[in-house]
Amino acid sequence: AIKHQAKTVTVGISRSDETLLQVPLVRELLATVPELQPEITAMLTLAGVNEWVAYNILRRTTAVNALLRNKLAPVFEPITRQMLILRQLPGR
């Protein structure tokens, strides 16, 4: 999980989300294809992303353009990393 300073924005697998990796069906999948754990984790992480991820930053700022991009970087960089994991799948 990534927390942006004192704000409560969290992106990625947090402690509570790690329990998702313990769901029997997910555990069975990981046992069958352990080499795909990074990709499976990325898919589960991205599945939990919605507009509320950036809400805490957006509601507290009047920033625009480059300043807004800088404020949102802690939200979008982890999402981008997860997407890059999936883009590196063989056969792409």
mmCIF file of the C-alpha atoms, coordinates in Angstrom:
data_MODEL
# 
_entry.id   MODEL 
# 
loop_
_atom_site.group_PDB 
_atom_site.id 
_atom_site.type_symbol 
_atom_site.label_atom_id 
_atom_site.label_alt_id 
_atom_site.label_comp_id 
_atom_site.label_asym_id 
_atom_site.label_entity_id 
_atom_site.label_seq_id 
_atom_site.pdbx_PDB_ins_code 
_atom_site.Cartn_x 
_atom_site.Cartn_y 
_atom_site.Cartn_z 
_atom_site.occupancy 
_atom_site.B_iso_or_equiv 
_atom_site.pdbx_formal_charge 
_atom_site.auth_seq_id 
_atom_site.auth_comp_id 
_atom_site.auth_asym_id 
_atom_site.auth_atom_id 
_atom_site.pdbx_PDB_model_num 
ATOM 1  C CA . ALA A 1 1  ? 0.000   0.000   0.000   1.00 0.00 ? 1  ALA A CA 1 
ATOM 2  C CA . ILE A 1 2  ? 1.116   3.510   -0.632  1.00 0.00 ? 2  ILE A CA 1 
ATOM 3  C CA . LYS A 1 3  ? -0.021  6.337   1.579   1.00 0.00 ? 3  LYS A CA 1 
ATOM 4  C CA . HIS A 1 4  ? 0.416   9.916   0.474   1.00 0.00 ? 4  HIS A CA 1 
ATOM 5  C CA . GLN A 1 5  ? 1.923   11.711  3.464   1.00 0.00 ? 5  GLN A CA 1 
ATOM 6  C CA . ALA A 1 6  ? -0.805  12.516  6.014   1.00 0.00 ? 6  ALA A CA 1 
ATOM 7  C CA . LYS A 1 7  ? -3.636  11.941  3.551   1.00 0.00 ? 7  LYS A CA 1 
ATOM 8  C CA . THR A 1 8  ? -5.598  8.724   3.482   1.00 0.00 ? 8  THR A CA 1 
ATOM 9  C CA . VAL A 1 9  ? -5.162  7.864   -0.184  1.00 0.00 ? 9  VAL A CA 1 
ATOM 10 C CA . THR A 1 10 ? -4.176  4.238   -0.548  1.00 0.00 ? 10 THR A CA 1 
ATOM 11 C CA . VAL A 1 11 ? -3.366  2.504   -3.807  1.00 0.00 ? 11 VAL A CA 1 
ATOM 12 C CA . GLY A 1 12 ? -2.415  -1.100  -4.205  1.00 0.00 ? 12 GLY A CA 1 
ATOM 13 C CA . ILE A 1 13 ? -2.624  -4.102  -1.960  1.00 0.00 ? 13 ILE A CA 1 
ATOM 14 C CA . SER A 1 14 ? -3.126  -2.909  1.582   1.00 0.00 ? 14 SER A CA 1 
ATOM 15 C CA . ARG A 1 15 ? -3.070  -5.132  4.631   1.00 0.00 ? 15 ARG A CA 1 
ATOM 16 C CA . SER A 1 16 ? -6.797  -5.676  4.431   1.00 0.00 ? 16 SER A CA 1 
ATOM 17 C CA . ASP A 1 17 ? -6.536  -6.425  0.705   1.00 0.00 ? 17 ASP A CA 1 
ATOM 18 C CA . GLU A 1 18 ? -3.834  -9.015  1.337   1.00 0.00 ? 18 GLU A CA 1 
ATOM 19 C CA . THR A 1 19 ? -6.602  -11.168 2.770   1.00 0.00 ? 19 THR A CA 1 
ATOM 20 C CA . LEU A 1 20 ? -7.973  -11.311 -0.773  1.00 0.00 ? 20 LEU A CA 1 
ATOM 21 C CA . LEU A 1 21 ? -4.880  -13.310 -1.689  1.00 0.00 ? 21 LEU A CA 1 
ATOM 22 C CA . GLN A 1 22 ? -5.971  -15.813 0.971   1.00 0.00 ? 22 GLN A CA 1 
ATOM 23 C CA . VAL A 1 23 ? -9.406  -16.453 -0.573  1.00 0.00 ? 23 VAL A CA 1 
ATOM 24 C CA . PRO A 1 24 ? -9.515  -20.184 -1.384  1.00 0.00 ? 24 PRO A CA 1 
ATOM 25 C CA . LEU A 1 25 ? -10.099 -19.675 -5.109  1.00 0.00 ? 25 LEU A CA 1 
ATOM 26 C CA . VAL A 1 26 ? -7.270  -17.122 -5.361  1.00 0.00 ? 26 VAL A CA 1 
ATOM 27 C CA . ARG A 1 27 ? -4.953  -19.380 -3.319  1.00 0.00 ? 27 ARG A CA 1 
ATOM 28 C CA . GLU A 1 28 ? -5.782  -22.286 -5.643  1.00 0.00 ? 28 GLU A CA 1 
ATOM 29 C CA . LEU A 1 29 ? -5.019  -20.113 -8.660  1.00 0.00 ? 29 LEU A CA 1 
ATOM 30 C CA . LEU A 1 30 ? -1.703  -18.999 -7.144  1.00 0.00 ? 30 LEU A CA 1 
ATOM 31 C CA . ALA A 1 31 ? -0.812  -22.609 -6.320  1.00 0.00 ? 31 ALA A CA 1 
ATOM 32 C CA . THR A 1 32 ? -1.523  -23.618 -9.917  1.00 0.00 ? 32 THR A CA 1 
ATOM 33 C CA . VAL A 1 33 ? 0.438   -20.779 -11.541 1.00 0.00 ? 33 VAL A CA 1 
ATOM 34 C CA . PRO A 1 34 ? 2.744   -19.270 -8.894  1.00 0.00 ? 34 PRO A CA 1 
ATOM 35 C CA . GLU A 1 35 ? 4.828   -17.601 -11.593 1.00 0.00 ? 35 GLU A CA 1 
ATOM 36 C CA . LEU A 1 36 ? 1.839   -15.342 -12.318 1.00 0.00 ? 36 LEU A CA 1 
ATOM 37 C CA . GLN A 1 37 ? 1.546   -13.946 -8.792  1.00 0.00 ? 37 GLN A CA 1 
ATOM 38 C CA . PRO A 1 38 ? 2.709   -10.431 -9.821  1.00 0.00 ? 38 PRO A CA 1 
ATOM 39 C CA . GLU A 1 39 ? 0.141   -10.354 -12.628 1.00 0.00 ? 39 GLU A CA 1 
ATOM 40 C CA . ILE A 1 40 ? -2.656  -11.740 -10.446 1.00 0.00 ? 40 ILE A CA 1 
ATOM 41 C CA . THR A 1 41 ? -1.823  -9.226  -7.727  1.00 0.00 ? 41 THR A CA 1 
ATOM 42 C CA . ALA A 1 42 ? -1.826  -6.418  -10.320 1.00 0.00 ? 42 ALA A CA 1 
ATOM 43 C CA . MET A 1 43 ? -5.254  -7.488  -11.606 1.00 0.00 ? 43 MET A CA 1 
ATOM 44 C CA . LEU A 1 44 ? -6.697  -7.645  -8.086  1.00 0.00 ? 44 LEU A CA 1 
ATOM 45 C CA . THR A 1 45 ? -5.184  -4.256  -7.269  1.00 0.00 ? 45 THR A CA 1 
ATOM 46 C CA . LEU A 1 46 ? -6.526  -2.579  -10.400 1.00 0.00 ? 46 LEU A CA 1 
ATOM 47 C CA . ALA A 1 47 ? -9.938  -4.168  -9.858  1.00 0.00 ? 47 ALA A CA 1 
ATOM 48 C CA . GLY A 1 48 ? -10.214 -2.166  -6.629  1.00 0.00 ? 48 GLY A CA 1 
ATOM 49 C CA . VAL A 1 49 ? -9.397  1.209   -8.182  1.00 0.00 ? 49 VAL A CA 1 
ATOM 50 C CA . ASN A 1 50 ? -12.216 3.707   -8.584  1.00 0.00 ? 50 ASN A CA 1 
ATOM 51 C CA . GLU A 1 51 ? -12.792 7.460   -8.417  1.00 0.00 ? 51 GLU A CA 1 
ATOM 52 C CA . TRP A 1 52 ? -12.494 7.483   -4.620  1.00 0.00 ? 52 TRP A CA 1 
ATOM 53 C CA . VAL A 1 53 ? -8.764  6.762   -4.902  1.00 0.00 ? 53 VAL A CA 1 
ATOM 54 C CA . ALA A 1 54 ? -8.127  10.363  -5.952  1.00 0.00 ? 54 ALA A CA 1 
ATOM 55 C CA . TYR A 1 55 ? -11.094 11.918  -4.148  1.00 0.00 ? 55 TYR A CA 1 
ATOM 56 C CA . ASN A 1 56 ? -9.222  12.910  -0.965  1.00 0.00 ? 56 ASN A CA 1 
ATOM 57 C CA . ILE A 1 57 ? -6.663  14.872  -2.969  1.00 0.00 ? 57 ILE A CA 1 
ATOM 58 C CA . LEU A 1 58 ? -9.104  16.416  -5.429  1.00 0.00 ? 58 LEU A CA 1 
ATOM 59 C CA . ARG A 1 59 ? -11.493 17.679  -2.764  1.00 0.00 ? 59 ARG A CA 1 
ATOM 60 C CA . ARG A 1 60 ? -8.695  19.493  -0.891  1.00 0.00 ? 60 ARG A CA 1 
ATOM 61 C CA . THR A 1 61 ? -7.042  21.336  -3.756  1.00 0.00 ? 61 THR A CA 1 
ATOM 62 C CA . THR A 1 62 ? -7.711  24.067  -6.257  1.00 0.00 ? 62 THR A CA 1 
ATOM 63 C CA . ALA A 1 63 ? -4.550  23.189  -8.168  1.00 0.00 ? 63 ALA A CA 1 
ATOM 64 C CA . VAL A 1 64 ? -4.603  22.895  -11.948 1.00 0.00 ? 64 VAL A CA 1 
ATOM 65 C CA . ASN A 1 65 ? -2.266  21.702  -14.709 1.00 0.00 ? 65 ASN A CA 1 
ATOM 66 C CA . ALA A 1 66 ? 1.266   20.741  -13.605 1.00 0.00 ? 66 ALA A CA 1 
ATOM 67 C CA . LEU A 1 67 ? 0.613   21.369  -9.911  1.00 0.00 ? 67 LEU A CA 1 
ATOM 68 C CA . LEU A 1 68 ? -2.425  19.086  -10.010 1.00 0.00 ? 68 LEU A CA 1 
ATOM 69 C CA . ARG A 1 69 ? -0.374  16.424  -11.819 1.00 0.00 ? 69 ARG A CA 1 
ATOM 70 C CA . ASN A 1 70 ? 2.219   16.644  -9.034  1.00 0.00 ? 70 ASN A CA 1 
ATOM 71 C CA . LYS A 1 71 ? -0.440  16.257  -6.356  1.00 0.00 ? 71 LYS A CA 1 
ATOM 72 C CA . LEU A 1 72 ? -1.958  13.246  -8.128  1.00 0.00 ? 72 LEU A CA 1 
ATOM 73 C CA . ALA A 1 73 ? 1.373   11.539  -8.870  1.00 0.00 ? 73 ALA A CA 1 
ATOM 74 C CA . PRO A 1 74 ? 1.270   9.445   -5.652  1.00 0.00 ? 74 PRO A CA 1 
ATOM 75 C CA . VAL A 1 75 ? -2.080  8.085   -6.827  1.00 0.00 ? 75 VAL A CA 1 
ATOM 76 C CA . PHE A 1 76 ? -1.303  7.457   -10.480 1.00 0.00 ? 76 PHE A CA 1 
ATOM 77 C CA . GLU A 1 77 ? 2.282   6.163   -10.250 1.00 0.00 ? 77 GLU A CA 1 
ATOM 78 C CA . PRO A 1 78 ? 1.349   2.952   -8.379  1.00 0.00 ? 78 PRO A CA 1 
ATOM 79 C CA . ILE A 1 79 ? -1.571  2.385   -10.760 1.00 0.00 ? 79 ILE A CA 1 
ATOM 80 C CA . THR A 1 80 ? 0.757   2.845   -13.717 1.00 0.00 ? 80 THR A CA 1 
ATOM 81 C CA . ARG A 1 81 ? 3.242   0.353   -12.230 1.00 0.00 ? 81 ARG A CA 1 
ATOM 82 C CA . GLN A 1 82 ? 0.492   -2.257  -11.926 1.00 0.00 ? 82 GLN A CA 1 
ATOM 83 C CA . MET A 1 83 ? -0.582  -1.633  -15.518 1.00 0.00 ? 83 MET A CA 1 
ATOM 84 C CA . LEU A 1 84 ? 3.006   -2.045  -16.723 1.00 0.00 ? 84 LEU A CA 1 
ATOM 85 C CA . ILE A 1 85 ? 3.178   -5.444  -15.030 1.00 0.00 ? 85 ILE A CA 1 
ATOM 86 C CA . LEU A 1 86 ? 0.178   -6.555  -17.063 1.00 0.00 ? 86 LEU A CA 1 
ATOM 87 C CA . ARG A 1 87 ? 1.508   -5.051  -20.306 1.00 0.00 ? 87 ARG A CA 1 
ATOM 88 C CA . GLN A 1 88 ? 4.627   -7.215  -20.013 1.00 0.00 ? 88 GLN A CA 1 
ATOM 89 C CA . LEU A 1 89 ? 2.654   -10.456 -20.300 1.00 0.00 ? 89 LEU A CA 1 
ATOM 90 C CA . PRO A 1 90 ? 3.971   -12.822 -22.985 1.00 0.00 ? 90 PRO A CA 1 
ATOM 91 C CA . GLY A 1 91 ? 2.059   -12.744 -26.228 1.00 0.00 ? 91 GLY A CA 1 
ATOM 92 C CA . ARG A 1 92 ? 1.474   -8.993  -26.123 1.00 0.00 ? 92 ARG A CA 1 
# 
